Amino acid sequence: MNDSEFCEHLQIEVTVLKVWVEQRWLVPRRAESGWHFENDDLARARLIQDLTGPMGVNDDGVDVAMHLLDQVHGLRGRLGALMTAIRSQDPDIQRLILSRVEDE
């Protein structure tokens, strides 16, 4: 969706969206006609609305929250890749790896 559609979904002004993009809380893809937003961006924006609105989090707090969210998302991806690699191993190796994890 373009920036106008995105703002309409969220009921925000384009100026607010520009601030969020400048802050890098949202990182839309560039298209010939401007920014392009995905459903993931919409979910992120709704979280930003909750943080800055009812929760009363200031800009620095939103920076921290979004950074932590990005870290969690990255770690989930790496953990998924690790589990795929473990599953591709011989069953005995899988059991050995998983037993070592359970020992920690």
Stockholm file with secondary structure:
# STOCKHOLM 1.0

chainA/1-104         MNDSEFCEHLQIEVTVLKVWVEQRWLVPRRAESGWHFENDDLARARLIQDLTGPMGVNDDGVDVAMHLLDQVHGLRGRLGALMTAIRSQDPDIQRLILSRVEDE
#=GR chainA/1-104 SS CCHHHHHHHHTCCHHHHHHHHHTTSCCCEEETTEEECCHHHHHHHHHHHHHHTTTCCCHHHHHHHHHHHHHHHHHHHHHHHHHHHHHTSCHHHHHHHHHHHHHC
#=GC SS_cons         CCHHHHHHHHTCCHHHHHHHHHTTSCCCEEETTEEECCHHHHHHHHHHHHHHTTTCCCHHHHHHHHHHHHHHHHHHHHHHHHHHHHHTSCHHHHHHHHHHHHHC
//
